[in-house]
Structures are given as structure tokens and as C-alpha cells.
Amino acid sequence: MNENARETWPSEELIKSWLGNELDFELRLGEHTPIPDDPEAAARARKFRDVLGLFCSGVTVVTSISDGSPVGMTCQSFSSVSLEPPLVMFSPAKTSRAWPLMQRAGYFCVNILAAGQSELSNTMATKGDEKFTGVGWTTASTGAPVLEGVLGYIDCTVQQVVEAGDHYIVIGRVKELGNGDRTEREPAVEPLLFFGGKYTKPQG
């Protein structure tokens, strides 16, 4: 990321005054985009959401630090991009309240949730300033939070941001990554999955 570009962004205090303290989530594709009033357009929008909802994905919480405090958002739209250089991406809505704070920080950490962490996912999706209360976390190399109990984490700096309809595509340069805080002696943990608008788990 160009360091000079950061100086042109609004201050963290100004961002917070615009957006308030409640952060947000990105679980269902197009969740932040209103259904059109036109019946035909509304039908197309619902079909788009329903069909895309057939794609089963993992669930992540993307975190950063803003003004010395942790910020986060639950995010389904995450993917690897490149092995060399190591790049990943996630896609926040343009209405996201967490993303401008992360962009201002210039870094983020993608926390991959385990099957038993649906409550954590919901907490990070719906609560404001108190969402990190009672949540254990350490810091990755950038300073972004690594949440307790996650399957793994990918710590990144912001490399590129691309506008894409009602979302942004955020490409991160991987600085550090690893498994969660479980030991090798502990049993394997299944991932938290999202399918058809609800949480699910792998079928044994």
C-alpha cells in the first residue's frame, strides 16, 4: 500500500462520527443492498441471492485495530488469490462500517472460524463496541487481533482495493499466517460453514 495515500484518508475520529460505533457483517451476498421495488428486478435479486447461497463457504472474522481498540466484522466472502506473491481477498459492502477503519489502519487479519464458533460469528456480526468483551485474542505481526480458538489466521497489509458494484474487493498481502492455538495432541476441529442462509457443518 502506498504510505502517502494514507495521509489523504479522513481521520479515524471523523470516520467514527460519520458511521457510529456499531460495526457490521458480510455473511449473505448482497445483504446490504436493498431489494428493488420493481417486481421483476426484485425477483432477479432474490434469485441471485438464493442461487449464490447454494455455494457453501467457510466463515471468517476479519479484524484490525482502530484508535487503539479492536474492530471486526463477520465475513463469508473470503478467498485465496495468489501463491507468489502470497495474496488473499475479502469483499466488504460499500456500506460497511468496519472496513473504512481497517483501511485507515492499513492492515487486517482473517480469522477462520471453527464449527463451535457460530456464537462468536453472531457476536461479531451484530454487536457494537462491546463485541470483543469476553473474547480472548492475541496480536499478529501487524497488530491485528488473532481470535482465540480459531482454526487458523492470515495476517495481511492492504495491497489493493477495487470497486465492484455495491462491494469492494480488498486484496491483502500476507505477512504472517498459521494454525490456531490448539496443540497437535488435540483432536481435529471442523470448520464453521455457511450454506443456504444458515450455519451448517460437514457431514460425516
C-alpha positions in Angstrom: 0.0 0.0 0.0 1.3 3.5 -0.8 2.0 5.1 2.5 1.4 8.6 1.1 -2.2 7.6 0.2 -3.0 7.1 3.9 -2.4 10.7 4.6 -5.3 11.6 2.3 -7.9 9.5 4.1 -10.3 11.0 6.7 -9.2 10.8 10.3 -10.4 7.9 12.5 -12.4 10.3 14.6 -14.1 11.7 11.5 -14.9 8.2 10.2 -16.4 7.2 13.5 -18.5 10.4 13.6 -20.0 9.5 10.2 -20.6 5.9 10.8 -21.2 5.5 14.5 -19.8 2.7 16.7 -21.8 -0.3 15.5 -19.9 -2.5 13.2 -21.2 -4.8 10.6 -21.1 -8.2 8.8 -21.0 -9.7 5.4 -22.5 -13.2 5.5 -25.1 -13.3 2.8 -24.1 -11.9 -0.6 -25.9 -8.6 -1.3 -27.3 -8.5 2.3 -26.6 -4.7 2.4 -28.2 -4.0 -0.9 -32.0 -3.2 -0.7 -34.4 -5.4 -2.8 -35.7 -3.2 -5.7 -39.3 -2.0 -5.7 -39.8 -3.1 -9.3 -41.2 -6.7 -9.1 -39.1 -8.1 -12.0 -35.9 -6.6 -10.6 -36.8 -7.8 -7.1 -37.3 -11.3 -8.4 -33.9 -11.2 -10.1 -32.3 -10.0 -6.9 -33.9 -12.7 -4.8 -32.9 -15.4 -7.3 -29.3 -14.1 -7.4 -29.1 -14.3 -3.6 -30.8 -17.7 -3.4 -28.7 -19.3 -6.1 -25.4 -17.9 -4.8 -26.5 -19.1 -1.4 -26.1 -22.6 -2.7 -22.3 -22.1 -2.6 -21.1 -23.5 0.7 -18.3 -21.5 2.3 -16.3 -21.1 5.4 -16.9 -18.3 7.8 -14.3 -15.8 8.9 -14.0 -12.8 11.2 -11.8 -10.0 9.7 -10.2 -7.9 12.4 -8.0 -4.8 12.8 -7.2 -2.1 15.3 -8.7 1.4 15.2 -7.7 4.1 17.6 -6.1 1.5 19.9 -9.3 -0.7 20.0 -10.1 -3.9 18.2 -12.6 -3.8 15.4 -14.1 -6.7 13.4 -16.7 -8.0 11.0 -18.0 -11.4 10.2 -17.3 -12.2 6.6 -18.2 -15.1 4.3 -16.7 -13.6 1.1 -13.0 -14.6 1.5 -10.7 -16.4 -0.8 -7.0 -17.0 -1.6 -5.7 -15.1 -4.7 -2.1 -15.8 -5.3 0.7 -18.0 -4.0 3.6 -15.9 -5.3 3.3 -13.2 -4.1 1.0 -14.5 -1.3 -2.3 -12.7 -1.7 -5.8 -13.1 -0.3 -9.0 -11.2 -0.7 -12.3 -10.4 1.1 -15.2 -8.3 -0.1 -16.9 -5.8 2.3 -20.0 -3.9 1.2 -19.6 -0.3 0.4 -22.0 0.4 3.3 -19.6 -1.5 5.7 -18.8 0.4 8.9 -15.8 -1.7 9.8 -14.0 -1.5 6.5 -13.1 2.2 6.5 -11.5 1.8 9.9 -9.5 -1.2 8.6 -8.5 0.7 5.5 -7.3 3.6 7.7 -5.2 1.1 9.7 -3.7 -0.4 6.6 -3.8 -4.0 7.8 -6.2 -6.8 8.7 -6.3 -10.3 10.0 -8.6 -13.0 8.6 -9.7 -15.4 11.4 -11.0 -18.8 10.1 -13.8 -19.9 12.5 -14.2 -23.4 13.9 -17.5 -25.3 13.9 -18.3 -24.4 17.5 -17.8 -20.6 17.0 -21.2 -19.7 15.5 -21.9 -17.6 18.6 -18.7 -15.7 18.1 -19.7 -15.2 14.4 -23.1 -13.8 15.5 -21.5 -11.5 18.1 -19.0 -10.1 15.6 -21.9 -9.6 13.2 -24.4 -7.8 15.4 -22.8 -6.0 18.4 -21.1 -2.6 18.5 -18.4 -1.5 20.9 -18.9 -4.5 23.3 -18.4 -7.2 20.7 -14.9 -8.0 21.9 -16.0 -8.2 25.6 -15.1 -11.7 26.9 -13.4 -12.6 23.6 -9.8 -13.8 24.0 -7.3 -12.6 21.4 -3.6 -12.1 20.8 -1.9 -9.9 18.2 -0.5 -11.0 14.8 2.6 -9.4 13.3 0.7 -6.3 12.1 -1.0 -5.8 15.5 -4.4 -7.1 14.3 -6.3 -9.4 16.6 -6.0 -13.2 16.3 -9.1 -14.6 18.0 -8.9 -17.4 20.5 -9.9 -20.9 19.2 -9.9 -20.2 15.5 -8.8 -22.8 13.0 -6.2 -20.5 11.5 -5.4 -16.9 10.7 -4.0 -14.9 7.8 -2.4 -11.5 8.8 -2.2 -9.0 5.9 -1.5 -5.5 4.9 -3.8 -3.8 2.4 -2.3 -4.0 -1.0 -5.2 -3.0 -3.4 -8.8 -2.0 -3.2 -11.1 -2.4 -6.3 -14.6 -1.2 -6.6 -17.0 -3.9 -7.7 -20.7 -2.9 -7.9 -22.0 -2.5 -4.3 -18.9 -4.0 -2.8 -15.1 -3.5 -2.6 -12.6 -6.2 -3.4 -9.8 -5.9 -0.8 -6.6 -7.6 -1.7 -4.2 -8.3 1.1 -0.5 -9.1 1.1 0.1 -11.9 3.5 2.6 -11.1 6.2 2.0 -13.9 8.6 -0.3 -16.9 8.8 -0.7 -20.0 10.9 -2.9 -22.5 12.7 -5.0 -21.6 15.7 -3.9 -22.0 19.3 -4.7 -25.8 19.6 -1.9 -28.2 20.2 -1.1 -31.2 17.9 -2.5 -33.6 20.6 -5.9 -32.0 20.5 -8.5 -33.6 18.1 -9.1 -32.2 14.7 -11.7 -29.4 14.7 -14.2 -29.0 11.9 -14.8 -25.6 10.2 -17.8 -23.4 10.6 -19.7 -23.5 7.3 -22.4 -21.3 5.8 -25.0 -22.7 3.4 -28.4 -21.6 2.2 -28.5 -18.7 4.6 -27.6 -20.6 7.7 -24.7 -22.2 9.6 -24.0 -25.9 8.9 -21.2 -28.4 9.5 -19.5 -31.1 7.4 -21.5 -34.3 7.2 -19.5 -37.4 8.4 
